[in-house]
Amino acid sequence: SSLKGASLLLMLRHYLTKDVFQAGIEVYLHNHKYGSAQSDDLWDSMNEITNGTLDVKKLMKTWILQKGFPLVTVVRKGKIISVQQEKFLYHVETENWTSDARLL
């Protein structure tokens, strides 16, 4: 889904840092300004910027090919930080509301 795609790009941006991610986007746009592109082209552009220190294509495929995506909740209480991970469920409303959910 587009929500998952946007979440993955935000995760990648945070992981690579804003400047590296921005540079990768600029390379991607420059290389494909007159044609069509696929997701692998974006990952290849990110790999150009990371100079082979990180295989972005391999990293992203491990995230993309899994159903759904994790919801990570971080709670800070003073000096104590707790982290909880669970499957993200999207509730679908119908005319007769049910609590059924589907994985994104």
Residue pairs with C-beta under 8 A, 6 or more apart in sequence:
1 104
3 90
3 104
4 68
4 69
4 104
7 69
8 60
8 63
8 64
8 69
11 63
12 21
12 46
12 56
12 59
12 60
13 21
16 24
16 46
16 50
16 54
16 56
20 46
20 49
20 50
21 46
23 49
24 42
24 45
24 46
24 48
24 49
24 50
24 56
25 42
25 45
27 45
27 48
27 49
28 37
28 41
28 42
28 45
28 46
31 41
31 45
32 41
39 60
39 64
40 57
43 56
43 57
43 60
44 57
46 56
46 57
47 54
47 55
47 56
47 57
50 56
63 69
67 103
68 87
68 88
68 89
68 103
68 104
69 88
69 104
70 85
70 86
70 87
70 88
71 85
71 86
71 87
71 88
72 83
72 84
72 85
73 83
73 84
73 85
73 86
74 81
74 82
74 83
75 81
75 82
75 83
75 84
87 103
88 103
88 104
89 101
89 102
89 103
90 101
90 102
90 103
90 104
91 99
91 100
91 101
92 100
92 101
92 102
